[in-house]
Amino acid sequence: MPPFLLQFFRHYLLSLQFFTRIPVTGRVADWVGFSPAMLRASAGHFPGVGVLVGGLVAGFSAVLSMTLPPTGSAPLVVAALGTVLGVLLTGAFHEDGLADVADGLGGSAERDRALAIMKDSRVGAFGAIAVVLVLLSKVALLTLLGDVSMPLMVAALFAAHVVSRTWPLLTIRLLPHVGDAAGSKSKPLADQISGAALVTGFTWCFCALALVIYAQSATDFIAFDGAAESLLLVLLNAVVLSAVAWALMTRWFWRRLGGFTGDCLGAIQQVCELAFYLGLGLSL
């Protein structure tokens, strides 16, 4: 195997190891290795992690939808259990970041105090409320999509997990890392994200969206009058709304914190995923 492919797989597996609970252990972990430079390079595979996580959640949801009785409550069950699987696969990594950001920025208007609250592992009222509201909103929007078309819900799950993991790369590129540099697990990601890593991330995202469009054009698995162009427009609207959510979140972090922390990246992923589902729902 060419050396660049070996390096590609090592960086991807390191990204899986860092961002998910999918086991990368034993000899595989020894082969992958670790260094701050490798972690920085692996950041470009964050959307690739979304391909695997989103693919597993979408596949599970598709099988579940075909197994459950065709009742009106089936989309709700699929949406809820698919969301649960997504949380289990990541170990609530991003939800934890959302909770910490909500506690910090909701608990204090003073920058240093907000950063101190965000470092506290305990979850406060703001964090608990934020996580509950986001999870409920995800399930509600996915149920709406499932009521329209169960294959649309499955496609949305796959695409949203990828797109929402692409935007944080731009935040890393644009904003400085703030907070406790010595104690932050995300600090190596923030030292410098290269242009090559950005290209890798956006390539993952483009390929995932292209796969959804190709599957639609080849199979007409979503009822859009048999037109892949209609699905393309719907997906474009979802991506745009997700981008708007990213821009607002990034601007908020810049104004309140002067940069970002690892928790901020998790919060961006959660909000952008939710915005993607909302964009799909509004487009329908």
Phi, psi and omega in degrees: 000136180300147182303324183292329176289321176299317179295322178301311181293323178297315179295320180295316180295325176294322177296318175299318181297323184279322191257355183223175172261007177295123189292123169236088191229180174062223183295327179296315179296321178297321179292320180296312181076183178202141169200156176305323179295320178295321179296321177298317180294327182288344181301328179295345179265007177304314175297330176294327172298321177297327177299315181288311181297313179296323178295319178294316180294317180294318178296316177299317181294322179295314179296318181296319181295330179278343182268325182289153175295145185284069179255171181293337181270356182301316179300325179295317179296316180296316180297317182293312183289327175295321177296320178299316180298318179300319178295318181294320182294328181260357183065031182056031184300313183280325176298323177297319176297318178300315181298316181295320179295316180297318178296315184292307184283335175277336185270342181204140176272354182266130190302307185295322178293321178298318179295323179295319179295320181296332179283342181289128183287345180284146180261126179263189184297315181299317181295315180297317181296317181299314181295315180299315182294319180294315180296318178297319180294320177300311182297319181297314182291321177295323176298318177301314179296322179293327177295326178286312182195121179296320174299329177295319177299316180298315179296322179296318179301315181296309185292320184295322179296329180280309183299317183292341177266359177271318184300322179303335178298323178291325177296317177299322182289324190267328187249153174281154174281135180236166178102203184279097183296322184291325185260004184269127176290336183272354185303317178302330178293333190263351182302314177187118174261124188283164174297326178296321178294322177297317179299318178300314181297314181288334174293316174305313183296313180299316182295322179295314179293322178296324179296319178296315180296318180295317180298322178294315182292330183276331188235346186052045185282347175243137185281087174236051182055031178068017186247118175294333180297325179294318177295323178300318180294318179296315179295322179298316178299320179294318179296319180296314180295323176297321178294322177297317178299318178299315183297318180294317179295316181296317177297321179298314180295322179296317182287322184274324187243343184077015182166207183223162170236175176300324178298324179298322179295318177297320179295320178299315180302315182295314182292321180290326174296314178298317179297327178296313178298320180296319178299320176297314182298317179293327180291338181275000000 
